[in-house]
Structure formats: structure tokens, C-alpha cells
Amino acid sequence: MKKRFLLILLSLSLLPVMLTGKPVLASGDGAYSITCINCIAKNFFYEVVTSANEGDPIDVYVSSDAVPDPGKYFTNYFAMDGEPIPQDYPGNCRFTMPAHDITLTALQQDLTAPVLDLTGTQPVKASNVLLGYCEMLEEADPTIHWMEYTGEDQRYSYLLDLNEDHTADIGCKFLNSAATDAEGTITRLPGADKITKDISVSFSQMKDSTCPFSSVTFKIARAEDIQPEPVKKYTITFKANGGKGKMASQTVEAGKNIKLPANAFTRTDYSFAGWNTKADGKGTAYKNKATLTISQNTTLYAQWKADVIALKLDDVKISKSAKKLALRATLTINGKAAKSKKLTFQFGTTRYSATTNKKGIASATVKSSVLKKLTVGKKVKITVTYNKTSIKKSFKVKK
């Protein structure tokens, strides 16, 4: 009995030799090194190896902790020293160790996001690979459920309930499952008629680094079923921010441009300098009548700049016996002649109002009836005023 047991052990130990013609060595015992990038190499005993001898059979797999590059997935195909290794199908990668050191790499490709248009009545073709991952959607999205087969639904490989109403919305059927690139079908079922929007599911939640899809979108909603979403509208409110006047608020649809109305506020001795979303001017600034787009209700505050006011009163010669006396003043605001501005002259105790012309000049006439009441040798004070700005001068009365 003891001899038979030893014979069995000896036979098992020689099995790799019988199959390959030479012993298969464990990790680190081979003559040539194996460097792996996002993959692992295993020998005949399914042991992970980092070296092997010429002629040893080696299997390659994607490493369980490998992470593909952003937007990529592992194809389950591999390369040796940059050259693809011949494979019958993904994941089945076996080769014979060459007589030199090698580097193995798990190959990657770009993820895709397929869209399945199920708005029609005919079945839609889809790869068996995609259908296989759709079968796992319950794992990716808990709102999607498998349905039990009933009646003629037996013709499908599986059914999915996409909107949690406990009715089958689509039926999926694998075709020629022996070929990984074969096409199956996915069919809209009556339950989908209750769905009024497209449904997208992310495959990334499955944590499967070999899944070739980032997401899948089921186009379900038919044109006649789609309810238009209410249009979002926002309001722009205008604040005088120290000024006076009124401006009506404006309503605009979300995502659409609006041209602001011209500023209608005024502020004494200030010029309008635009709008800002903050009263102190530290927000977003807009020019007068600017075009903008808003995504929320917005308040715009008028911004003001203090005017630089220059008022000049001309000298005069006052004669008690004169038939009249002309008073004249010039007004400039921010360096420009101020047109149509109201000035007030005061000659002694008599007041006169005047409006500036296009050159910024305003005039008033003192009649002889006022001049006759003056006293020769005494001074008369003349004042001209614009808002809060005044100029005063005094002149002696002559005969």
C-alpha cells in the first residue's frame, strides 16, 4: 500500500514533464524573467510566476487589482514585448515561454456608451457582450429589476423592468452565444409604454475593469408620450442703489439671452456707471443695455460715479442807471458742457431761473426796476447755484 501511494505521488509530480517534455518551475525558479503590467502570469500548477524556462506553458490573466486608464477598459487580450499574443477569444491567453526575458501587458481600449433605440416596434440588434452586461444591470442600478417569465415572454433570455412598476419593459435574447461577437436582440414590450423619458445606466458601478461600456441608454419615450418639461423662468430686478426712479423687473427663460433695458434711474450729481450683482460693486458687473444669460433670479444694483462739476460766474459791472444787467454762468460736468441744466441766479434778494444751452451757458436779465433800488457804493452779492454747487461773487454798485 505504501509503495502504491508513493507511485501515485511520483506520477503526479511527473505529469507536467509528460505534458510539456520538461519540468515546470515555480515562481522565481525559471531561467528567464516575466514582467507583468496590469496582468499576472501562471504556470501549469496555476501558480503565479515571475520567471520560467524555455518551452514552459504560461497562462495570462488581468490582475484583480489592475485599474485601467481613465476612459479605458481591459480587453482580456494581451501583448508580449509590445506584440499581441494570438488568442482564440478574450481571456483565453496561453503561450509557450521563449528563450529570453519578456514583458506582458494587458491591452486596453476606449469605453463606449451605446444607445439602444427602442422607440419602434421591431427588435433592435445588440451584441451578446452588451446583452450580457445588461443582464447584470440590477447590480449596477437597484431601480432595475429582473422579471419572471410568463406566457410568450419565455421567448426571451431575460426581461427587465426599468421603472419599478413590476411590469416587463424590454425583453433580451441571446443569439449564437458560442461566439462572443454575435448579435442578439432587445425588444420593447407593452410595459414600456408607461415610460416617458429615456433611461441611462452607468456600468461603472459594477467595478468591472473588463466591461467595455461606460453606460447604456435605453431610448424609451416616444414623441407622443413625452411631456414637455416646464420652462424655467427667472426674474431680473433693478435697484436704484441710492438713486431715484422706477424700473420694471424683467422675466427671461432659462438659457436664453436677454438685453437689459436702458437705465432709467437718476442720482443728483452722479452719473450712471453700469450694473452689478452686489450693491457695493464687488459682484458681477454689466454695462448699460448689456446682453446676458442668467440661471437664477438676479438683482442688479445701479452703480454711480460722482460727477465732477465746474460752475463759472462771469464778472459784471453794476450801474444803478442801467436799463438792464445780464448775468451769465457756464456749467460743465465731467469736463463737458452741460446742456439743459437748470441754474438759479440770486441778485441781492431777487431770484432768477435759467437753463443752460448746448454750450453749457445760462443767462438771466436783471431789469432796471431792480437796479434803481440799489445804493451807489454798496456791494451786491450775486450767487449762481446748480443742485448743491454754488458760486458767489460781490460787485460794487456804480452810478
C-alpha positions in Angstrom: 0.0 0.0 0.0 2.8 2.4 0.9 4.6 1.7 -2.4 1.4 2.3 -4.4 0.9 5.7 -2.6 4.5 6.7 -3.4 4.0 5.6 -7.0 0.9 7.9 -7.3 2.8 10.8 -5.9 5.6 10.2 -8.3 3.2 10.0 -11.2 1.6 13.3 -10.3 4.9 15.0 -9.9 5.9 13.8 -13.4 2.6 14.9 -15.1 4.0 18.3 -16.2 7.0 16.6 -17.7 4.9 14.2 -19.6 2.7 17.0 -21.0 5.5 19.5 -21.8 8.6 17.5 -22.1 10.3 19.3 -19.3 9.6 20.3 -15.6 7.6 23.5 -15.0 9.2 25.6 -12.3 7.5 27.7 -9.6 7.9 31.5 -9.2 11.5 32.7 -9.3 13.0 29.4 -10.4 12.9 29.9 -14.2 15.8 30.9 -16.4 14.0 33.9 -17.9 12.1 36.7 -16.1 8.5 37.6 -16.7 7.5 41.3 -16.1 3.7 41.9 -15.9 1.9 45.2 -16.5 -1.8 45.1 -15.2 -1.7 41.3 -15.5 -0.4 38.1 -13.9 1.3 35.0 -15.3 0.6 31.5 -14.1 2.3 28.1 -14.7 0.8 24.6 -15.2 0.1 24.4 -11.5 -1.9 27.7 -11.6 0.8 29.3 -9.5 1.7 32.9 -10.1 5.2 33.1 -11.7 7.7 35.8 -12.4 10.1 33.6 -14.4 10.0 30.4 -16.5 12.1 28.2 -18.7 12.0 28.0 -22.4 9.0 25.9 -23.5 7.0 26.2 -20.3 3.3 26.8 -20.8 2.2 30.2 -19.4 -1.4 31.5 -18.9 -2.0 35.2 -18.6 -4.9 37.0 -16.8 -5.9 40.5 -16.0 -4.7 41.3 -12.4 -7.6 41.6 -9.9 -6.2 44.9 -8.6 -5.4 46.4 -12.0 -7.1 49.7 -12.8 -7.5 50.7 -16.5 -6.6 54.2 -17.7 -9.4 56.8 -17.5 -12.0 56.1 -20.2 -10.5 52.7 -20.9 -11.2 49.0 -20.2 -9.1 45.8 -20.2 -10.0 43.8 -23.4 -8.8 40.4 -22.0 -6.3 40.4 -24.8 -2.6 40.6 -24.1 0.7 41.6 -25.6 4.3 40.2 -25.2 7.0 42.7 -25.7 4.5 45.0 -27.4 3.3 42.4 -29.9 -0.3 41.0 -29.5 -0.4 37.3 -28.4 -2.6 35.2 -30.6 -5.8 34.3 -28.8 -8.9 32.3 -29.9 -11.2 34.5 -27.7 -10.8 37.1 -24.9 -9.4 35.8 -21.7 -8.0 32.6 -23.2 -4.3 33.5 -23.4 -1.8 30.7 -23.3 1.7 30.8 -24.9 5.0 28.9 -24.7 7.8 30.7 -22.8 10.5 31.9 -25.3 14.2 31.7 -24.6 14.5 35.3 -23.3 13.1 37.7 -20.7 9.6 39.0 -21.6 7.2 41.8 -20.6 3.5 41.0 -20.7 0.8 43.8 -20.9 -3.0 43.7 -20.5 -4.3 45.6 -23.6 -6.8 48.4 -23.2 -9.4 50.1 -25.5 -11.7 53.1 -25.2 -15.0 52.7 -23.3 -18.2 53.1 -25.4 -21.7 54.3 -24.3 -24.2 52.5 -26.5 -27.7 53.9 -27.1 -30.5 51.3 -27.7 -33.3 53.0 -29.6 -36.5 51.1 -28.5 -39.0 53.7 -29.7 -40.0 51.5 -32.6 -41.8 48.1 -32.7 -39.1 46.0 -34.2 -36.4 44.2 -32.2 -33.1 46.1 -32.0 -29.8 44.2 -32.6 -27.3 44.3 -29.8 -24.0 42.4 -29.2 -24.2 39.4 -26.9 -21.5 41.2 -24.9 -23.7 44.2 -24.3 -26.7 42.0 -23.5 -24.6 40.1 -21.0 -23.8 43.3 -19.1 -27.4 44.4 -19.4 -28.3 41.2 -17.7 -26.3 42.5 -14.7 -28.0 45.9 -14.5 -29.7 45.0 -11.3 -26.3 45.0 -9.7 -25.4 48.4 -11.2 -28.8 50.1 -10.6 -31.1 48.9 -7.8 -34.1 50.5 -9.6 -33.9 48.0 -12.4 -35.2 44.5 -11.8 -35.4 41.1 -13.4 -38.9 39.9 -14.2 -40.1 36.3 -14.1 -41.1 34.7 -17.4 -44.8 34.4 -18.1 -46.6 33.1 -21.2 -44.9 34.1 -24.5 -42.3 36.0 -22.6 -40.5 32.6 -22.5 -39.1 33.5 -25.9 -36.6 35.9 -24.3 -33.4 35.1 -22.4 -34.4 37.6 -19.7 -36.8 40.5 -19.1 -36.0 43.9 -17.4 -38.3 46.2 -15.5 -36.7 49.7 -16.0 -39.1 51.9 -14.0 -40.0 49.8 -10.9 -43.7 49.3 -11.9 -43.4 45.5 -11.8 -44.1 45.1 -15.5 -41.6 43.9 -18.1 -40.4 46.8 -20.3 -37.9 45.1 -22.5 -37.0 41.5 -23.5 -33.5 40.5 -24.3 -32.5 37.4 -26.2 -29.0 36.0 -26.8 -28.3 34.5 -30.2 -25.4 32.2 -31.1 -24.0 32.5 -27.6 -20.9 30.5 -28.6 -19.5 33.4 -30.5 -18.6 36.4 -28.3 -19.1 38.9 -31.1 -22.5 37.5 -32.1 -25.6 39.8 -32.1 -28.7 39.2 -30.0 -31.9 41.3 -29.9 -33.6 43.6 -27.4 -37.3 44.3 -27.8 -39.7 46.9 -26.5 -42.6 45.4 -24.5 -46.0 46.9 -23.7 -44.9 47.8 -20.2 -42.5 50.4 -21.7 -45.5 52.5 -22.9 -45.7 53.9 -19.3 -42.2 55.3 -19.5 -42.0 58.9 -20.7 -38.2 59.5 -20.6 -35.0 57.9 -21.7 -33.2 55.8 -19.1 -29.4 55.7 -18.8 -27.5 53.3 -16.5 -23.8 53.5 -15.6 -21.9 50.3 -15.8 -19.0 51.8 -13.8 -20.9 50.9 -10.6 -20.2 47.2 -11.3 -16.5 47.8 -10.7 -15.6 45.5 -13.6 -12.4 46.6 -15.2 -13.1 44.5 -18.3 -16.5 45.9 -19.0 -16.3 47.7 -22.4 -19.2 50.1 -21.7 -19.2 53.2 -19.5 -23.0 53.3 -19.7 -26.0 52.2 -21.7 -29.0 54.4 -22.6 -32.5 52.9 -23.4 -34.4 55.3 -25.6 -37.9 54.5 -24.4 -40.0 57.6 -24.7 -42.0 58.0 -27.9 -42.6 61.5 -29.2 -46.3 61.3 -28.5 -45.7 60.2 -24.9 -43.1 62.9 -24.0 -44.5 65.6 -21.7 -42.6 68.9 -22.3 -40.8 69.9 -19.2 -42.0 73.2 -17.8 -39.9 76.1 -19.0 -37.9 77.6 -16.1 -38.1 81.4 -15.9 -36.1 83.8 -13.9 -36.6 87.4 -12.8 -34.2 90.3 -13.1 -34.9 93.0 -10.5 -33.4 96.5 -10.7 -32.4 98.5 -7.6 -31.6 102.3 -7.7 -29.0 101.9 -5.0 -29.0 105.5 -3.9 -30.7 106.9 -6.9 -34.3 107.7 -7.8 -36.9 106.4 -10.2 -38.5 103.1 -11.2 -37.6 100.3 -13.5 -39.9 97.3 -14.1 -38.4 93.8 -13.5 -37.6 91.6 -16.5 -38.6 87.9 -16.9 -36.4 85.6 -19.0 -36.4 81.9 -19.8 -33.5 79.8 -18.6 -30.7 79.6 -21.1 -31.9 82.4 -23.2 -30.2 85.8 -23.7 -31.8 89.0 -22.5 -30.8 92.5 -23.4 -31.1 94.8 -20.4 -33.3 97.9 -20.8 -31.6 101.3 -20.7 -31.1 102.6 -17.1 -33.9 104.8 -16.0 -32.7 105.7 -12.5 -31.1 109.1 -11.7 -29.0 110.4 -8.9 -28.2 114.0 -8.2 -24.6 114.9 -9.0 -23.8 111.3 -10.1 -23.5 109.6 -13.4 -24.7 106.0 -14.0 -21.7 103.6 -14.3 -23.4 100.3 -15.1 -24.9 97.4 -13.1 -23.6 95.0 -10.5 -25.0 91.9 -8.8 -23.7 93.4 -5.5 -24.7 96.8 -4.1 -21.0 97.6 -3.3 -19.9 96.8 -6.8 -17.9 93.6 -5.7 -20.1 91.2 -7.7 -20.5 90.6 -11.4 -20.6 93.9 -13.5 -22.7 94.6 -16.6 -22.8 97.6 -18.8 -25.9 99.6 -19.6 -28.1 97.7 -22.1 -25.8 94.6 -21.8 -26.9 91.2 -23.1 -26.6 88.4 -20.5 -27.9 84.9 -19.6 -29.0 84.1 -16.1 -29.6 80.7 -14.3 -31.3 82.1 -11.2 -33.3 85.1 -10.0 -31.0 88.1 -10.1 -30.9 91.5 -8.6 -28.9 94.2 -10.4 -27.8 97.3 -8.5 -27.2 100.6 -10.2 -23.6 101.8 -9.9 -22.8 105.5 -9.6 -19.8 107.7 -10.1 -19.7 111.2 -8.6 -19.8 113.9 -11.1 -17.0 116.5 -11.4 -19.0 119.8 -11.5 -17.4 123.1 -12.6 -19.5 126.2 -12.3 -18.3 129.6 -13.5 -20.0 133.0 -12.9 -19.0 135.9 -15.3 -17.9 139.2 -13.8 -20.3 142.1 -14.3 -20.4 145.9 -14.0 -23.4 147.1 -12.0 -24.8 150.5 -12.8 -27.8 151.9 -11.0 -28.9 153.9 -14.0 -28.6 151.0 -16.5 -31.6 149.8 -18.3 -30.7 146.1 -17.6 -28.0 143.8 -16.4 -27.1 140.5 -18.0 -26.0 137.7 -15.6 -24.2 134.7 -17.2 -22.8 131.4 -15.9 -21.1 128.3 -17.5 -21.6 124.8 -16.3 -19.5 121.7 -17.2 -20.0 118.2 -15.8 -17.1 115.7 -16.1 -15.3 118.1 -18.4 -18.2 118.5 -20.9 -20.6 121.3 -21.5 -23.8 120.5 -19.6 -26.9 121.1 -21.7 -30.4 121.6 -20.5 -29.5 122.0 -16.8 -31.4 124.4 -14.5 -29.3 127.1 -12.8 -30.5 129.6 -10.2 -29.2 133.1 -10.1 -29.7 135.3 -7.0 -29.1 139.0 -7.4 -29.3 140.5 -3.9 -32.7 139.3 -2.8 -34.1 138.6 -6.3 -34.0 135.1 -7.8 -33.9 134.1 -11.5 -34.0 130.7 -13.1 -32.2 129.8 -16.3 -31.4 126.7 -18.4 -28.1 126.0 -20.0 -27.7 125.9 -23.8 -25.7 123.3 -25.7 -22.5 125.2 -24.7 -23.4 124.9 -21.0 -24.2 128.7 -20.7 -27.2 130.0 -18.9 -28.3 133.7 -18.7 -30.6 135.9 -16.7 -31.6 139.5 -17.1 -31.9 142.0 -14.2 -34.4 144.7 -15.1 -33.9 148.5 -14.5 -36.7 148.4 -11.9 -34.4 146.3 -9.7 -31.3 148.3 -10.4 -32.9 151.6 -9.4 -33.3 150.4 -5.9 -29.6 149.8 -5.4 -27.4 152.1 -3.4 -24.3 153.5 -5.1 -21.1 152.5 -3.5 -22.5 149.4 -1.8 -21.8 145.9 -2.9 -24.4 143.5 -4.3 -23.9 139.7 -3.8 -24.6 137.5 -6.9 -24.9 133.7 -6.5 -25.4 131.0 -9.1 -26.4 127.5 -8.0 -26.6 124.1 -9.6 -28.0 121.5 -7.3 -25.6 121.6 -4.3 -22.9 123.5 -6.1 -22.8 127.4 -5.7 -20.5 130.2 -6.8 -20.7 133.6 -5.0 -19.3 137.0 -6.1 -19.8 140.6 -4.9 -19.7 143.7 -7.1 -19.9 147.4 -6.1 -22.8 149.5 -7.5 -21.9 152.5 -9.6 -23.9 155.4 -10.9 
